[in-house]
Amino acid sequence: MTTPATITIPNQFNGPPGSGNGGYSAGLLAQHLDGPHTIRLNAPIPLETPLTIARDGDNTVLLAGDTLIMTARPEVPGIDPRPAPSFEAAKTASQHPRPFGAGELSVCFVCGRGREPGEGLRIFCGQLDDPETAATIWTPHETFADEDGLVRPEIVWSALDCPGGFSLPDVDRALLGEMNAQILERPRVGEPLIIASWRTGGKGRKHFAGTALYTRDGTLLAHADTLWFAVDTAQFEANA
């Protein structure tokens, strides 16, 4: 009998304190999938815990014991990526980051301002001319390289996660609900890149955003569709 595949999210790669970052975790699961999938976060992602990958019809699920953690359904990304903002515009935006998530107190692997270079991604997006767009410059640290010197796939997924939240100017607290990312080309570490995000719709607690990663000259490297759920402060802290 074949032993089921598992993945484990190390403590370093948290989103809210005490649970895994959605983009990172989805990026690990995506490496066990064939073709594009939308990955839904069904429950907080346990850290330092072997999570079992299993099939459920056409879907793939990630389980912590009997608890459903994530569901991956076959689906191509539905949002067309936008052209990149200029490097200068993204750099200017990055100098005035929005207070998304927990702001200065955040310890998120992706957007935590309390994380050290090489230990977190330190991606902080600021507003472009359109208030429902955001951008920043990100230079991948060498600690996030694969053996080929390129950024690991799960790190690319991570970099496409939190920027979506920065494009929601009227949402102070939100948690990632779904993500579908497509990597066209993995970048090399140490090279400055443009990250951009834009709101694509929403109703009630649901908010949709596109995110993308580009080279300095605007060549598209990767993009994602993201779904966010607005939560109040008590709910946000309950996911800690």
C-alpha positions as CSV (number, residue, x, y, z in Angstrom):
1,M,0.0,0.0,0.0
2,T,1.4,3.4,-1.0
3,T,2.0,5.8,1.9
4,P,0.1,9.1,1.4
5,A,2.2,12.1,0.5
6,T,2.5,14.8,3.2
7,I,3.7,18.3,3.5
8,T,4.8,20.2,6.7
9,I,4.8,23.9,7.1
10,P,7.8,25.1,9.2
11,N,7.2,27.7,11.9
12,Q,9.1,30.3,9.8
13,F,6.4,30.4,7.2
14,N,3.4,31.6,9.2
15,G,0.7,34.0,8.2
16,P,-1.2,34.9,11.3
17,P,0.8,33.9,14.3
18,G,0.4,30.2,14.9
19,S,-0.8,29.2,11.4
20,G,0.7,28.8,8.0
21,N,0.9,31.5,5.4
22,G,-1.8,30.8,2.8
23,G,0.4,31.5,-0.3
24,Y,3.3,29.5,0.9
25,S,1.2,26.6,2.0
26,A,-0.8,26.6,-1.3
27,G,2.5,26.8,-3.2
28,L,3.7,23.6,-1.5
29,L,0.5,21.8,-2.3
30,A,0.6,23.0,-5.9
31,Q,3.8,21.1,-6.5
32,H,1.8,17.9,-6.0
33,L,-0.8,18.9,-8.6
34,D,-1.0,18.5,-12.4
35,G,-2.0,21.7,-14.1
36,P,-3.5,24.9,-12.7
37,H,-5.8,24.7,-9.6
38,T,-7.7,27.1,-7.4
39,I,-6.7,26.3,-3.8
40,R,-9.2,27.1,-1.1
41,L,-8.2,27.6,2.6
42,N,-10.8,25.8,4.6
43,A,-9.2,26.1,8.1
44,P,-6.1,27.6,9.8
45,I,-3.0,25.8,8.6
46,P,-1.2,24.0,11.4
47,L,2.6,24.5,11.7
48,E,5.2,21.8,12.2
49,T,2.5,19.2,11.6
50,P,2.6,16.6,8.8
51,L,-0.5,17.3,6.6
52,T,-1.8,14.5,4.4
53,I,-2.5,15.0,0.7
54,A,-5.5,12.9,-0.6
55,R,-7.8,12.7,-3.6
56,D,-11.5,13.6,-3.4
57,G,-13.0,13.0,-6.8
58,D,-11.5,15.6,-9.2
59,N,-10.2,17.6,-6.3
60,T,-7.1,17.2,-4.1
61,V,-7.4,17.9,-0.4
62,L,-5.0,18.6,2.5
63,L,-5.9,17.1,5.8
64,A,-4.7,17.4,9.4
65,G,-6.2,14.1,10.7
66,D,-9.9,14.4,9.8
67,T,-9.8,18.2,9.6
68,L,-10.0,19.6,6.0
69,I,-7.3,22.3,5.7
70,M,-7.2,23.1,2.0
71,T,-9.1,22.0,-1.2
72,A,-7.6,22.2,-4.7
73,R,-9.9,22.2,-7.6
74,P,-8.7,22.1,-11.3
75,E,-9.2,25.6,-12.7
76,V,-7.3,28.0,-14.9
77,P,-6.7,31.6,-13.6
78,G,-9.6,33.8,-14.7
79,I,-8.0,37.2,-14.3
80,D,-5.9,38.6,-17.1
81,P,-2.7,40.1,-15.7
82,R,-2.2,43.8,-16.2
83,P,0.9,45.5,-17.7
84,A,3.5,46.2,-15.1
85,P,3.8,49.7,-13.5
86,S,7.1,51.3,-14.1
87,F,9.9,50.4,-11.8
88,E,10.1,54.0,-10.6
89,A,6.3,54.1,-9.8
90,A,6.6,50.8,-7.9
91,K,9.6,52.1,-6.0
92,T,7.8,55.3,-5.1
93,A,4.7,53.3,-3.9
94,S,6.9,51.1,-1.8
95,Q,8.1,54.1,0.2
96,H,4.6,54.7,1.6
97,P,3.2,51.2,2.4
98,R,-0.4,50.8,3.3
99,P,-1.2,49.5,6.8
100,F,-2.5,46.2,5.6
101,G,-2.9,43.3,8.1
102,A,-1.3,44.0,11.5
103,G,0.9,46.8,10.2
104,E,4.0,47.3,12.3
105,L,3.1,44.5,14.6
106,S,2.7,41.9,11.8
107,V,4.9,38.8,11.9
108,C,3.5,37.3,8.6
109,F,6.2,35.6,6.6
110,V,5.3,37.7,3.5
111,C,4.2,41.1,4.8
112,G,5.5,41.1,8.4
113,R,7.5,44.3,9.1
114,G,9.0,42.6,12.1
115,R,10.7,39.9,10.0
116,E,14.4,40.1,9.2
117,P,15.7,40.0,5.6
118,G,16.3,36.4,4.5
119,E,13.9,35.2,7.2
120,G,10.8,36.9,5.9
121,L,10.0,38.3,2.4
122,R,9.3,41.9,3.7
123,I,6.8,42.7,0.9
124,F,5.1,46.0,1.7
125,C,3.0,47.6,-1.1
126,G,1.9,51.2,-1.4
127,Q,-0.8,52.8,-3.5
128,L,-0.4,53.6,-7.2
129,D,-2.4,56.4,-8.9
130,D,-5.5,54.3,-8.8
131,P,-6.5,53.8,-5.1
132,E,-7.4,50.2,-5.8
133,T,-4.0,49.3,-7.1
134,A,-0.7,48.8,-5.2
135,A,2.9,48.0,-6.0
136,T,6.4,47.6,-4.5
137,I,9.9,46.5,-5.3
138,W,11.0,43.1,-4.0
139,T,14.5,41.7,-4.2
140,P,14.5,37.9,-3.4
141,H,17.1,37.0,-0.8
142,E,19.5,34.2,-1.5
143,T,18.1,32.1,1.3
144,F,15.0,31.6,-0.9
145,A,16.9,30.1,-3.8
146,D,16.5,26.5,-5.1
147,E,19.5,24.5,-6.1
148,D,19.3,26.2,-9.6
149,G,19.7,29.7,-8.1
150,L,16.1,30.5,-8.9
151,V,13.4,31.5,-6.4
152,R,11.6,28.4,-5.1
153,P,8.1,27.9,-6.4
154,E,6.4,28.1,-3.0
155,I,8.2,31.5,-2.4
156,V,6.8,32.8,-5.7
157,W,3.3,31.8,-4.5
158,S,4.0,33.6,-1.2
159,A,5.1,36.8,-3.0
160,L,1.7,36.8,-4.9
161,D,-0.4,36.3,-1.7
162,C,-0.4,39.4,0.6
163,P,0.0,42.0,-2.2
164,G,-3.6,41.3,-3.1
165,G,-4.7,42.6,0.3
166,F,-2.8,45.8,-0.2
167,S,-5.1,46.6,-3.1
168,L,-8.2,46.8,-0.9
169,P,-8.0,50.3,0.6
170,D,-11.2,50.0,2.6
171,V,-10.4,46.6,4.2
172,D,-8.2,46.8,7.3
173,R,-8.2,43.2,8.1
174,A,-8.6,40.3,5.7
175,L,-7.7,36.7,5.4
176,L,-6.8,34.8,2.2
177,G,-9.6,32.5,1.1
178,E,-8.6,31.2,-2.3
179,M,-5.6,31.5,-4.6
180,N,-4.8,30.4,-8.1
181,A,-1.2,31.2,-9.3
182,Q,0.6,30.6,-12.5
183,I,4.4,30.7,-12.7
184,L,5.7,31.5,-16.2
185,E,9.3,31.9,-15.2
186,R,11.0,31.8,-11.8
187,P,13.2,34.8,-11.2
188,R,16.8,34.6,-10.0
189,V,17.5,35.7,-6.4
190,G,19.2,39.0,-5.9
191,E,17.5,40.8,-8.8
192,P,15.0,43.6,-8.1
193,L,11.5,42.8,-9.2
194,I,8.2,44.6,-9.5
195,I,5.1,43.3,-7.6
196,A,1.7,44.8,-8.4
197,S,-1.8,44.1,-7.3
198,W,-5.3,45.4,-8.3
199,R,-8.8,45.0,-7.0
200,T,-11.1,43.1,-9.4
201,G,-14.4,43.2,-7.5
202,G,-16.2,42.1,-4.4
203,K,-19.4,42.0,-2.5
204,G,-20.0,41.9,1.3
205,R,-17.1,40.2,3.0
206,K,-15.7,38.8,-0.3
207,H,-13.0,40.8,-2.1
208,F,-11.2,39.8,-5.3
209,A,-7.7,40.9,-6.4
210,G,-5.2,40.1,-9.1
211,T,-1.5,40.0,-8.3
212,A,1.6,39.8,-10.5
213,L,5.4,39.6,-10.4
214,Y,7.5,41.2,-13.2
215,T,11.1,41.8,-14.0
216,R,12.5,45.3,-13.7
217,D,11.7,46.0,-17.4
218,G,8.1,44.8,-17.0
219,T,8.3,41.2,-18.3
220,L,5.6,39.1,-16.6
221,L,7.0,36.3,-14.5
222,A,4.0,35.0,-12.5
223,H,0.4,36.1,-11.7
224,A,-2.4,35.0,-9.4
225,D,-6.1,35.4,-8.7
226,T,-6.9,35.9,-5.0
227,L,-10.1,35.9,-2.9
228,W,-10.1,37.6,0.4
229,F,-12.5,37.6,3.3
230,A,-12.8,40.7,5.4
231,V,-12.8,40.1,9.1
232,D,-13.1,42.3,12.2
233,T,-10.2,42.6,14.6
234,A,-11.6,39.9,17.0
235,Q,-11.9,37.4,14.1
236,F,-8.4,38.3,12.8
237,E,-6.9,37.8,16.3
238,A,-8.8,34.5,16.7
239,N,-6.8,33.1,13.7
240,A,-3.6,33.8,15.6
